[in-house]
Amino acid sequence: MQPKEVESENSESIPLSNGMSSGSSIFDDKKEHNKWQSFKDSFKRYEGYEEEEEADLEKLDDVQKGNIRTARSPLKRKLKSRHLQMIAIGSSIGTGLFIGSGSALNTGGPLGILIAWALTGSAIFCTIQAMGELAVTFPISGSFNVYASRFIDPSVGFAVAWNYFFQFLVLLPLELVAGSITMTYWTTSINPDIWVLIFYLVVISINFFGVKAYGEAEFVFSSIKVLAVVGFIIVSIVIAAGGAPNGHYVGAKYWHDPGLFANGFKGVSSVFVTSAFSFGGTELVGLTAAETDNPRVTIPRATKQVFWRILMFYMISLTLICFLVPYNSERLLGASSVDVTASPFVIAINNGGIGGLPSVMNAVILISVISVGSSSVYATSRTLTALAEQGLAPKICGYIDRAGRPLVAIIITNIFGLLSFIAASGKQEDVFNWLLLISGLSSIFTWWSICVAHIRFRRALYVKGRSSDELSFKSQTGVIGSIYGATLNTLVLIAEFWVSLFPLGESPSAEGFFQNYLGFVVLVTFYLGHKVWKNNWILCIRAKNIDVDIGRRETDLEALKEELEEERAILRTKPLYYRVYRFWC
């Protein structure tokens, strides 16, 4: 019996098998098959480069090859302006601010903690401005992790990039353990590893769905964190003014008793690493440059948001904390970085006699944990991929699939994240503190390298007879800001060396020193290891030999200059309030 035929809308005859009432099932099956096949094919390696192009690269030196490969990385440009805005605002709002600030207040006192955060924040602002200029000019894979190799010295780039990789690699289990401990605020009857498993699956799922999923997740997470901090600021003002249910007027009481400083200058020096850890992740907006659809517009706007985040989310909230929580509070004394009940945010609300809000604040801390954990997978995978593209990591680590995901690097990061299952071992506090110490100094090294790379880039332009007029975005703090940022970061490292050698309230010991200064030991090891491996004994690349063109999105510099001048002319015609807004936002 021959199959029946029906006419489709385009008058073609479509045979139907016996028992089928419509040809739509054939198309549905085929469509489902194509979707499944496309899904499977998306994990295959991106093969967009010709063998001839790869062969040509072999004629170049390592720095030149790295510059070209990172410039043509097949990462997908799917991050929008709103994604970058929220990544810039909320990427580093996490346990460092919500929990770590408690032990910092206990160590430094109210004025001590504000001095440490203000100095670190000022250096961060200058650093992010420098990074914004470089990221807009060179929106390449690896971003600032490549700039150090390109503008300073390959050994510096190797050491800083691997340090940054390890910083965020250890941050994933650190945040997952912190999340499991946060859950103990509500219940202690469930094995902590159950919570770790749930958070682990959420974090790895976000990154396996690609960069757009990461951007959307961060947009939601950061929005919640921002609303929470704004809400906390409002509630804190009410409590400090005596409007809390307990009716107690606090005012500036704790600034007089117990006082401004907990342990003098050494106490202030001791909290710099905690403040650096709390700002860690601020530079993530630069790492997104290679996956942003319009970096020339979106990155400058995101970069300018850093100033407002430092002012509002750090300085204002911490100032209010200092009004509401005395540094000698029993809940802060000897507080661990993993003890969520030692969060000064939670203590402040409890002291005000407000019921229910501590649970809300803990929920926000939990969201922050998942957010920072997700960001750590993003940061490590992109850094490891860039290292592989530069020939500084195994080639397989540079595997990018057809969907633009650095698949192997993501898998490696997630495997290391399994370390978080020590949450039920009883040793989670020791592991947490060690991981915190490893990652604390790494941020300072990264920020220092960004500032120095910016200085060297401007120097290279000058030596080649070119000016900053060819840049579509210039750092608002200029080279002076980068000098300030590099100098302050160096002074912080010196201060931390001092307090590591002669710790506060303890006798000097080799174990204590290496615990606090472990990050520097790792950096020096990688730096010297690269010198020996590559037989590279120069201190820095000469300015005249620095490449200032490969990786640029706009290659016609004269046309770019004309376009920029037209944009400035249009801006000059706008009202004053609009020009002020565009300068700061």
ABEGO torsion letter per residue (X at the ends): XBBBBBBBAAGBBBBBBBGBABAAAAAAAAAAAAAAAAAAAAABBBBABBAAAAAAAAABBAAAAAAAAAAABABBBABBAAAAAAAAAAAABBAAAAAAAAAAAAAAEAAAAAAAAAAAAAAAAAAAAAAAAAAAABBBBGEAAAAAAAABBAAAAAAAAAAAAAAAAAAAAAAAAAAAAAAAAABAABBAAAAAAAAAAAAAAAAAAEAAAAAAAAAAAAAAAAAAAAAAAAAAAAAAAGABAAGBBAEAAAAAOAEABAAEAAAAAAAAAAAAAAABGAAAAAAAAAABABAAAAAAAAAAAAAAAAAAAAAAAAAAAAAABBAABAAABGBBAABAAABAAAAAAAAAGBBGAAAAAAAAAAAAAAAAAAAAAAAAAAAAAAAAAAGABBAAAABBBAAGBBAAAAAAAAAAAAAAAAAAAGAAAAAAAAAAAAAAAAAAAAAAAAAAAAAAAAAAAAAAGBBAAABABBBAAEAAAAAAAAAAAAAAAAAAAAAAABBBGBBBBAAAAAAAAAAAAAAAAAAAAAAAAAGBABABBBAAABBAABGBABABAAAAAAAAAAAAAAAAABBAAAAAAAAAX
